[in-house]
Protein backbone atom coordinates (compact mmCIF):
# COMPACT_ATOMS: atom_id res chain seq x y z
CA UNK A 1 0.00 0.00 0.00
CA UNK A 2 1.24 3.47 -0.90
CA UNK A 3 2.11 5.98 1.80
CA UNK A 4 1.38 9.02 -0.37
CA UNK A 5 -2.28 9.63 -1.16
CA UNK A 6 -2.99 9.09 -4.83
CA UNK A 7 -5.50 11.95 -4.91
CA UNK A 8 -2.85 14.47 -3.91
CA UNK A 9 -0.42 13.16 -6.52
CA UNK A 10 -3.18 13.22 -9.15
CA UNK A 11 -3.93 16.88 -8.30
CA UNK A 12 -0.25 17.73 -8.74
CA UNK A 13 -0.08 15.88 -12.06
CA UNK A 14 -3.15 17.75 -13.30
CA UNK A 15 -1.93 21.10 -12.00
CA UNK A 16 1.54 20.80 -13.51
CA UNK A 17 0.41 18.83 -16.57
CA UNK A 18 -1.56 21.66 -18.19
CA UNK A 19 -4.86 20.35 -16.84
CA UNK A 20 -4.74 17.05 -18.71
CA UNK A 21 -6.51 14.09 -17.18
CA UNK A 22 -4.39 11.31 -15.69
CA UNK A 23 -5.09 7.58 -15.86
CA UNK A 24 -5.21 5.53 -12.69
CA UNK A 25 -2.15 3.52 -13.69
CA UNK A 26 -0.22 6.73 -14.40
CA UNK A 27 -1.12 8.01 -10.91
CA UNK A 28 0.10 4.74 -9.39
CA UNK A 29 3.44 5.03 -11.23
CA UNK A 30 3.79 8.67 -10.19
CA UNK A 31 3.07 7.75 -6.55
CA UNK A 32 5.74 5.04 -6.68
CA UNK A 33 8.23 7.46 -8.24
CA UNK A 34 7.48 10.16 -5.66
CA UNK A 35 7.82 7.71 -2.77
CA UNK A 36 11.12 6.49 -4.20
CA UNK A 37 12.42 10.06 -4.47
CA UNK A 38 11.29 11.01 -0.96
CA UNK A 39 12.90 7.84 0.37
CA UNK A 40 16.24 8.67 -1.26
CA UNK A 41 15.93 12.28 -0.08
CA UNK A 42 15.30 11.09 3.49
CA UNK A 43 18.30 8.74 3.39
CA UNK A 44 20.63 11.51 2.18
CA UNK A 45 19.23 14.03 4.67
CA UNK A 46 19.56 11.53 7.50
CA UNK A 47 23.17 10.84 6.59
CA UNK A 48 23.84 14.59 6.58
CA UNK A 49 22.31 15.03 10.05
CA UNK A 50 24.26 12.06 11.40
CA UNK A 51 27.53 13.43 10.00
CA UNK A 52 26.79 16.61 11.96
CA UNK A 53 26.04 14.45 15.03
CA UNK A 54 22.37 15.45 15.19
CA UNK A 55 19.23 13.39 15.64
CA UNK A 56 17.05 15.92 13.80
CA UNK A 57 16.89 16.46 10.05
CA UNK A 58 17.10 20.20 9.41
CA UNK A 59 16.40 22.40 6.39
CA UNK A 60 20.08 22.41 5.53
CA UNK A 61 20.10 18.59 5.42
CA UNK A 62 17.23 18.58 2.93
CA UNK A 63 18.95 21.23 0.81
CA UNK A 64 22.21 19.28 0.86
CA UNK A 65 20.36 16.08 -0.01
CA UNK A 66 18.63 17.78 -2.96
CA UNK A 67 21.99 18.97 -4.25
CA UNK A 68 23.44 15.47 -3.86
CA UNK A 69 20.48 13.94 -5.72
CA UNK A 70 20.79 16.50 -8.51
CA UNK A 71 17.76 18.70 -7.85
C-alpha positions in Angstrom: 0.0 0.0 0.0 1.2 3.5 -0.9 2.1 6.0 1.8 1.4 9.0 -0.4 -2.3 9.6 -1.2 -3.0 9.1 -4.8 -5.5 11.9 -4.9 -2.8 14.5 -3.9 -0.4 13.2 -6.5 -3.2 13.2 -9.2 -3.9 16.9 -8.3 -0.2 17.7 -8.7 -0.1 15.9 -12.1 -3.2 17.8 -13.3 -1.9 21.1 -12.0 1.5 20.8 -13.5 0.4 18.8 -16.6 -1.6 21.7 -18.2 -4.9 20.3 -16.8 -4.7 17.0 -18.7 -6.5 14.1 -17.2 -4.4 11.3 -15.7 -5.1 7.6 -15.9 -5.2 5.5 -12.7 -2.2 3.5 -13.7 -0.2 6.7 -14.4 -1.1 8.0 -10.9 0.1 4.7 -9.4 3.4 5.0 -11.2 3.8 8.7 -10.2 3.1 7.8 -6.5 5.7 5.0 -6.7 8.2 7.5 -8.2 7.5 10.2 -5.7 7.8 7.7 -2.8 11.1 6.5 -4.2 12.4 10.1 -4.5 11.3 11.0 -1.0 12.9 7.8 0.4 16.2 8.7 -1.3 15.9 12.3 -0.1 15.3 11.1 3.5 18.3 8.7 3.4 20.6 11.5 2.2 19.2 14.0 4.7 19.6 11.5 7.5 23.2 10.8 6.6 23.8 14.6 6.6 22.3 15.0 10.0 24.3 12.1 11.4 27.5 13.4 10.0 26.8 16.6 12.0 26.0 14.5 15.0 22.4 15.5 15.2 19.2 13.4 15.6 17.1 15.9 13.8 16.9 16.5 10.0 17.1 20.2 9.4 16.4 22.4 6.4 20.1 22.4 5.5 20.1 18.6 5.4 17.2 18.6 2.9 18.9 21.2 0.8 22.2 19.3 0.9 20.4 16.1 0.0 18.6 17.8 -3.0 22.0 19.0 -4.3 23.4 15.5 -3.9 20.5 13.9 -5.7 20.8 16.5 -8.5 17.8 18.7 -7.8 
